[in-house]
Amino acid sequence: MKRTVKFFGFTLIELMVVMAMISLMAGGSIAAYLRFNTNQELDNDARQLMTEFSKARSSAATLQYPSGCSGLTGVRVRSIVIGDILNGMETTTLCDSGNVVGQSIQILKSSVFTLPFDITFLPGSGYLSTGTDQSVTIKDIKNPTVTKIITVGTYSDIYEN
């Protein structure tokens, strides 16, 4: 009794072509996944920044200020350098009796501010002291071509462009 081994009829070239196609699809999938992660991290930083702007605007609009502050003249938010990187923020309550500097926090985790900013919200209204919209641009640390622009509107809106 003679045994024969049957193959599935694939040539070496056909197998190589299939493996090449699988490799290309896997490479494209990995690149897309990494791009997605970068965008998600930047989106998280943008949302966190918008939240901090909203808190400062709300404090100014509702006249919330710490004890020892006799009268609110505004709430100032500015970028600061933390660990040699422009990724931090400091909120200062501007008072008649002297300014109360809040805690400096690292607001951005995977990005940096492209330029320093200094924004002041007026008491009672939360409007910007400059009278014009202010834009803050953040860029990804690993891929500086990926950016987000956060606009703080003069009167109430805080949005991402």
Legacy VTK file of the C-alpha trace (Angstrom):
# vtk DataFile Version 3.0
C-alpha trace
ASCII
DATASET POLYDATA
POINTS 161 float
0.000 0.000 0.000
1.478 3.187 -1.154
0.860 6.430 0.740
0.890 9.699 -1.048
1.193 13.083 0.559
-1.098 15.682 -0.953
-0.385 19.353 -0.710
-3.039 21.972 -1.077
-1.799 23.051 -4.443
-0.105 26.333 -3.432
3.160 27.235 -5.047
5.908 28.978 -3.192
5.262 32.198 -5.112
1.569 32.180 -4.161
2.453 31.737 -0.503
4.987 34.579 -0.686
2.427 36.906 -2.291
-0.139 36.124 0.418
2.433 36.680 3.178
3.461 40.006 1.617
-0.186 41.142 1.507
-0.711 40.151 5.138
2.448 42.051 6.124
1.277 45.203 4.306
-2.149 45.086 5.927
-0.652 44.539 9.390
1.775 47.443 8.915
-1.030 49.758 7.834
-3.144 48.700 10.798
-0.356 49.384 13.269
0.314 52.830 11.766
-3.397 53.718 11.929
-3.574 52.560 15.549
-0.577 54.695 16.539
-2.072 57.745 14.780
-5.357 57.135 16.591
-3.578 57.001 19.969
-1.720 60.248 19.264
-4.958 62.006 18.347
-6.731 60.659 21.441
-3.959 61.876 23.752
-4.060 65.323 22.156
-7.870 65.382 22.429
-7.594 64.535 26.140
-5.164 67.413 26.697
-7.448 69.800 24.780
-10.475 68.752 26.858
-8.520 69.178 30.098
-7.400 72.654 29.038
-10.963 73.667 28.122
-12.145 72.394 31.524
-9.588 74.526 33.360
-10.562 77.601 31.306
-14.226 76.934 32.124
-13.457 76.668 35.856
-11.597 79.986 35.828
-14.345 81.709 33.835
-16.998 80.310 36.178
-15.096 81.517 39.262
-14.894 85.020 37.818
-18.508 85.105 36.627
-19.933 83.900 39.952
-17.555 86.058 42.019
-15.992 83.105 43.820
-12.766 84.027 45.532
-10.698 82.706 48.434
-10.823 84.043 51.960
-8.551 87.010 52.499
-9.584 88.482 49.162
-11.587 91.655 49.830
-12.884 92.190 46.298
-12.469 90.293 43.052
-10.951 92.165 40.105
-10.521 89.118 37.881
-9.239 85.579 37.450
-6.016 85.182 35.497
-4.910 81.996 33.784
-1.444 81.731 32.293
0.879 79.092 30.924
3.991 78.161 32.876
7.061 76.030 32.331
7.216 72.795 34.329
10.356 70.690 33.996
11.758 72.735 31.079
8.544 72.226 29.070
5.752 74.767 28.489
2.960 72.429 29.579
1.755 73.848 32.891
-0.870 76.329 33.983
-1.336 78.668 36.918
-4.586 80.314 37.992
-4.378 83.553 39.986
-7.284 85.239 41.720
-6.852 88.989 41.306
-8.066 90.816 44.421
-8.245 94.399 45.648
-6.207 93.375 48.664
-3.531 91.486 46.701
-3.379 88.554 44.341
-3.865 84.964 45.451
-1.802 82.623 43.312
-3.279 79.179 42.910
-1.449 75.910 42.560
0.734 75.403 39.496
-0.335 72.250 37.688
0.929 70.284 34.718
-2.149 70.497 32.526
-0.813 68.852 29.371
0.386 65.251 29.490
1.352 64.455 25.883
1.550 67.910 24.317
2.967 71.395 24.867
1.785 74.951 24.310
3.231 76.431 21.128
3.296 79.926 22.671
2.818 81.258 26.198
-0.622 82.673 27.012
-2.065 84.971 29.663
-5.859 85.258 29.852
-7.874 87.257 32.398
-11.600 86.815 33.028
-13.545 89.784 34.393
-15.562 89.503 37.628
-19.336 89.191 37.433
-19.469 88.412 33.725
-16.575 86.062 33.001
-15.844 88.067 29.838
-12.284 88.367 28.616
-10.461 91.504 29.718
-8.970 91.989 26.239
-12.373 92.184 24.542
-11.255 89.794 21.792
-11.191 86.019 21.427
-7.979 84.340 22.571
-6.567 81.229 20.879
-4.216 78.729 22.494
-2.452 76.159 20.304
-1.123 72.883 21.637
1.053 70.427 19.713
1.931 66.802 20.250
5.350 66.228 21.811
6.202 63.228 19.609
4.731 64.589 16.375
4.797 68.421 16.352
2.787 68.558 13.129
-0.312 67.372 15.026
-1.920 70.406 16.696
-5.173 71.558 18.287
-6.389 75.123 18.678
-8.527 76.037 21.691
-10.377 79.335 21.404
-11.622 81.198 24.458
-14.438 83.424 23.248
-14.788 86.971 24.482
-18.178 86.446 26.063
-18.783 82.809 26.882
-17.691 80.127 24.418
-14.680 77.894 24.855
-14.253 75.574 21.922
-11.796 73.549 19.881
-11.148 74.507 16.262
LINES 1 162
161 0 1 2 3 4 5 6 7 8 9 10 11 12 13 14 15 16 17 18 19 20 21 22 23 24 25 26 27 28 29 30 31 32 33 34 35 36 37 38 39 40 41 42 43 44 45 46 47 48 49 50 51 52 53 54 55 56 57 58 59 60 61 62 63 64 65 66 67 68 69 70 71 72 73 74 75 76 77 78 79 80 81 82 83 84 85 86 87 88 89 90 91 92 93 94 95 96 97 98 99 100 101 102 103 104 105 106 107 108 109 110 111 112 113 114 115 116 117 118 119 120 121 122 123 124 125 126 127 128 129 130 131 132 133 134 135 136 137 138 139 140 141 142 143 144 145 146 147 148 149 150 151 152 153 154 155 156 157 158 159 160
